[in-house]
Amino acid sequence: MPELRDFPEARWKALAELLIRKRVEISPRYCRRSVFCREHGLNYRMVYDLEKTRRQDFSLPTIIAFEQIYQLGPGFFRRFLAGREAEDEPTTKRAA
């Protein structure tokens, strides 16, 4: 099984675009990354690096945390990066 960092950069860019859309779908106030990070206790630079595809070497616990915070199913990143995103369409739970 390939490491996540071994998937093509184009797939990482597509994932980043999806995550940005997902963040704003969760709550329109999350159009500001800083608000999203502050309210979820996330490191801004780590989220920036993910959403701007500056790096792809995140640890498994970090990937799992991202999947939970972006309200994606377990293993979504791997499936998406492998081109199987249709199997697991993200569901959105609106924040109050």
N, C-alpha and C positions, 0 to 999 in steps of 0.2 A: 504494500500500500504506500503510495507516494506521500512524502511530507507535504503539508499545505504550502510551504514556501516554494515547492517545485512545480506548482501549477503555473500556466502561462500568465504573464502580466496582463494580457487582455481580459482574462477571466477575473483577476483581482480588480481591475478597473470597473468591470461590469458589477461586481459585488459591491464595490465602494459606492457606485451610483445608486444601487438598490438600497444600501444602508442609509444613505442621505435621505432618499424618498421615504423610507420606512420611519426614520427618526421624526420627520415632519408629520407623517400620518399618525403616529402615536399621539402627538400633540402639536398643534400649530406653533405653540410657543417655543418648540424645539427647533424652529428654523435657525435659532442661534445655538450653535454647538456648545457654547459656554454654559448656557442654561441647562441643556441636556446633561452635560458632564457634572455640573454642580448638583443638580437634583438627583443624580444617580450615583454620586460619589466616585466618579470616574476621573482619571488623569486626562486632562485636556490634550496633552501632547500625544498620548497613546491613541486617543480617538481621532485626532487630526491625522496621525500617521496612517491609521487604518483607512479613513475616508479619503485621503489624498494618495493612497497607495505608495507611501514613502518607504514602507517596510512590509514584509510578509512573514517575519520570523517570530510570531507571537506564540507564547507557550499554550499548551492545551488548556490549562485552567483559565487563561485569559480568553481564548476562543469560546469556551463554554460560557463564561461570563458575558461576553459580547452577544452570543446567541440568546441568552436569557433577557438581557437588557433591551435588545432590539426586538424582543418578543418573537423569536424564530424558534423552530423546533430543534431538538438536539441533533447534531450532525449536519445542520443546514449548510454551514460554510463548506464542508467537504463535498456535499452533493452539488451545491451550486458551482463550485470551482471545477468539478468534474463534468459540468454541463448537464446535470440532471435536475435543474431547478424546478421543472414542471411537476416533479414528484412531490414537492413540499412547498406549495404556495404559502407564503407568509400570511398569517392572520393578524389583523390589527385589533387591539383592544384600546379603545379611546380612553385617554386619561381624563379625569374629571376636572 
